[in-house]
Amino acid sequence: MKRRSLIHSALASAMTGAIALPAWAQDKWPSKPITYIVPFPAGGTTDILGRLIGQKLGTALGTTIVVDNKGGAGGSVGSEVASRAPADGYTLLGGTISSHAINVSLYPKLGYDPVKSFAPVALIGSNPVVLVVGQNSPYKTLQDVLAAARAKPKTISSASAGSGTSQHLALELLGFKSGTQFIHVPYKGSGPAIQDVIGGQVDMMFDTTVVAGPHIQSGKVRALAVTSAKRLESLPNVPTVAESGVPGFEVVSWQAIFVPAGTPKPVIDRLHTEVTKILQLPEMQDRLKVLGMQPSGMTTDQVSAFQKAEVEKWAQVIKAANVKLE
């Protein structure tokens, strides 16, 4: 009887362990390609970083990372798609300051909650925004732009990657702090927006150093000011907006990777570990530096706290500047 009791106990323990084993762990993960949703068109900051990281991440995980561009509404369209994807570790999202901090205060009927609908994997890094004009633009400095805007309000046009993006908010903040008014021209991504600045269809644009940097180096656009508190090492001769006559002005964009809420923690931990390794690679550090990005090194808990603080910060800015979607 004693022996039979021990056998039953062993069987019960084994069965309990089997039941407690998460369903995803019963199979090898990943066992199929992973989709990396970029909520902006190709050519923008999120797309560039997604492809850089995705290629190396696929190799590290032994699978393929498929980048899927779903642009629109300042990153909201693609983010909503990602929020509704199965929480099984096969969907990643390139989240940004707009999609995961700003839009919730701009769109009355956002189809997802930037905090509750997702779990952070890693903060890729942050980077300032730079104001650029076409090479044939008559504006040589930010002071030139502000003088023209004050003389003829709502005549200078400024492109952005979409309503609610950091480019849009930088423009609204500039107008608010300088007492000027501009024409906001939203696009579905940075790629097409900056092309129209280069072509002269739009007067200017705030954009990240990731996108604008190569065009500044090639001479296709001219940098007038950066939105950071200090001048950038990569653009030492370009003054800050604050230096250019708008004190207290600072806007810093950021890029992160998220997964749908409910994704198993071991999967998130593995993704965080691999992405962190990739970002620490010397060649990746060099590439990020060239792009003007500052790596973060945050844990997932720190990213979560940072994101919540950003949501509150931009809610206050949007209210103070009385930003309205067109």
Residue pairs with C-beta under 8 A, 6 or more apart in sequence:
22 264
22 266
24 88
24 89
24 264
24 267
25 264
25 266
29 89
29 267
29 270
30 61
30 62
30 63
30 89
30 90
31 63
32 63
32 90
33 63
33 64
33 65
33 66
33 90
34 58
34 61
34 63
34 64
34 65
34 66
34 89
34 90
34 91
34 92
35 65
35 66
35 68
35 85
35 90
35 91
35 92
36 50
36 54
36 65
36 66
36 67
36 68
36 92
36 93
36 94
37 68
37 70
37 78
37 79
37 81
37 82
37 85
37 91
37 92
37 93
37 94
38 44
38 46
38 47
38 50
38 67
38 68
38 69
38 70
38 71
38 78
38 94
39 46
39 70
39 71
39 72
39 75
39 76
39 77
39 78
39 79
39 82
39 93
39 94
39 95
39 96
39 99
40 46
40 47
40 69
40 71
40 75
40 78
40 94
40 96
40 161
40 162
40 188
40 189
40 190
41 47
41 69
41 71
41 188
41 189
41 191
41 192
42 69
42 189
42 191
43 189
43 190
43 191
43 192
43 211
44 161
44 189
44 190
44 191
44 211
45 96
45 127
45 190
45 208
45 210
45 211
45 253
45 255
46 75
46 94
46 96
46 255
47 67
47 69
47 94
47 189
47 191
48 210
48 211
48 291
49 94
49 124
49 210
49 255
50 67
50 94
51 67
52 284
52 287
53 124
53 257
53 275
53 278
53 279
54 65
54 67
55 65
56 278
56 281
56 284
57 65
57 271
57 274
57 275
57 278
58 64
58 65
60 274
60 277
60 278
61 270
61 274
65 92
69 78
70 77
70 78
70 81
71 77
71 78
71 162
71 188
71 189
72 78
72 162
72 188
73 103
73 107
73 162
73 163
73 164
74 98
74 99
74 102
74 103
74 106
74 161
74 162
74 163
74 164
74 165
74 168
74 186
75 95
75 96
75 98
75 99
75 103
75 162
75 164
75 165
76 99
76 103
76 107
76 110
76 111
76 112
76 164
78 93
78 99
79 93
79 95
79 99
79 100
79 112
79 114
80 110
80 111
80 112
82 91
82 92
82 93
82 118
82 258
82 260
83 111
83 112
83 113
83 117
83 118
83 260
83 261
84 112
84 260
85 91
85 260
86 260
87 259
87 260
87 261
87 262
87 263
87 264
88 263
88 264
89 259
89 263
89 264
89 267
89 271
91 259
91 260
92 121
92 257
92 258
92 259
92 271
93 118
93 257
93 258
93 259
93 260
94 255
94 256
94 257
95 114
95 118
95 120
95 255
95 256
95 257
95 258
96 165
96 166
96 253
96 254
96 255
96 256
97 165
97 166
97 253
97 254
97 310
97 314
98 161
98 162
98 164
98 165
98 166
98 168
98 169
99 114
100 114
100 115
100 118
100 256
100 258
100 307
100 310
100 311
101 114
101 307
101 310
101 311
101 313
101 314
102 164
102 165
102 166
102 169
102 314
102 318
103 110
103 114
103 164
104 110
104 113
104 114
104 311
104 315
105 311
105 314
105 315
105 318
105 319
106 163
106 164
106 318
106 323
106 325
107 164
107 325
112 118
114 307
114 311
115 304
115 307
115 308
115 311
116 261
117 260
117 261
118 258
118 259
118 260
118 261
119 258
119 259
119 260
119 261
119 262
119 263
119 268
119 300
120 256
120 257
120 258
120 300
120 303
120 304
120 307
121 256
121 257
121 258
121 259
121 268
121 271
121 272
121 275
121 300
122 256
122 257
122 271
122 272
122 275
122 276
122 279
122 296
122 298
122 300
122 303
123 254
123 255
123 256
123 296
123 298
123 302
123 303
123 306
124 254
124 255
124 256
124 257
124 275
124 279
124 293
124 295
124 296
125 254
125 255
125 279
125 288
125 293
125 294
125 295
125 296
126 252
126 253
126 254
126 255
126 293
126 294
126 296
127 208
127 209
127 210
127 252
127 253
127 254
127 255
127 291
127 292
127 293
127 294
128 208
128 209
128 226
128 227
128 228
128 232
128 251
128 252
128 253
128 292
129 166
129 167
129 170
129 206
129 207
129 208
129 209
129 226
129 227
129 251
129 252
129 253
130 206
130 207
130 208
130 209
130 212
130 216
130 223
130 225
130 226
130 227
130 232
130 235
130 238
131 142
131 145
131 170
131 204
131 205
131 206
131 223
131 224
131 225
131 226
131 227
131 241
132 194
132 197
132 204
132 205
132 206
132 207
132 212
132 215
132 216
132 221
132 222
132 223
132 224
133 139
133 145
133 197
133 203
133 204
133 221
133 222
133 224
134 197
134 198
134 199
134 200
134 203
134 220
134 221
134 222
135 198
135 219
135 220
135 221
135 222
136 200
137 200
137 203
137 204
137 222
138 144
139 145
139 148
139 203
139 204
139 224
140 222
140 224
141 224
141 225
141 244
142 224
142 225
142 239
142 241
142 244
142 245
142 246
143 244
143 245
145 156
145 204
145 224
146 178
146 180
146 245
146 246
148 155
148 156
149 155
149 156
149 175
149 178
149 180
149 181
149 182
150 179
150 180
153 180
153 181
154 181
154 182
154 183
155 183
156 182
156 183
156 203
156 204
157 182
157 183
157 184
157 185
157 202
157 203
157 204
158 171
158 182
158 183
158 184
158 185
158 202
158 203
158 204
158 205
158 206
159 167
159 185
159 186
159 187
159 193
159 194
159 196
159 197
159 202
159 204
159 205
160 167
160 168
160 171
160 184
160 185
160 186
160 187
160 193
160 205
160 206
161 167
161 168
161 186
161 187
161 188
161 189
161 190
161 193
161 207
162 168
162 186
162 187
162 188
162 189
163 184
163 186
163 325
163 326
164 325
166 206
166 208
166 251
166 253
167 190
167 193
167 205
167 206
167 207
167 208
168 184
168 186
169 251
169 314
169 317
169 318
169 323
170 206
170 227
170 251
171 182
171 184
171 206
172 184
172 321
172 323
173 249
173 251
173 317
173 321
174 180
174 182
174 206
174 241
174 246
174 249
175 181
175 182
175 321
176 320
176 321
176 322
177 246
177 248
177 249
178 245
178 246
184 326
185 193
185 196
185 202
186 326
187 193
187 196
190 207
190 208
190 211
191 211
193 202
193 205
193 207
194 205
194 207
194 211
194 212
194 215
194 221
196 202
197 203
197 204
197 205
197 221
198 215
198 220
198 221
204 224
205 212
206 227
206 251
208 253
208 292
209 226
209 232
209 234
209 235
209 291
209 292
209 293
210 291
210 292
210 293
212 221
212 223
213 234
213 290
213 291
213 292
215 221
216 222
216 223
216 235
223 235
223 238
224 238
224 244
225 238
225 239
225 240
225 241
225 243
225 244
226 232
226 235
226 238
226 239
226 240
226 241
227 240
227 241
227 249
227 250
227 251
227 252
228 240
228 250
228 252
229 240
229 242
229 250
230 240
231 238
231 239
231 240
231 243
232 238
232 292
233 289
234 289
234 290
234 292
235 292
240 249
241 249
241 250
242 248
242 249
242 250
254 296
254 310
255 293
256 303
256 307
257 271
257 275
259 267
259 268
259 271
268 300
269 300
272 299
272 300
276 297
278 284
279 285
279 288
279 295
279 297
280 295
285 295
288 294
288 295
296 303
298 306
317 323
